[in-house]
Amino acid sequence: MYGRVHLSSDVSEIKLVFSIPPHQPTPNFAPSRNAAPTDLLPVVRYDRRVGERSLDLLRWGLIPHWAKDINVGFANINAKARRD
């Protein structure tokens, strides 16, 4: 996983490109040139129950289920899958 991401798209552009229905709530987020692990970032998700996409803010990074503090996510930015 990379340590930083660049988010330059506008909310209206994301909703248009991914065909997100207008009745879905629009999260409030600002473009970022340097988003880091554990930051909240917009994510497009598909809900099978209602058959449509939504734009939600989710915390970016790999935080293990056993972690008691989200700062553990900073230590895992270079995590890799192991192949035997």
Order of alpha helices (4+ residues) and beta strands (2+ residues): beta-alpha-beta-beta-beta-alpha
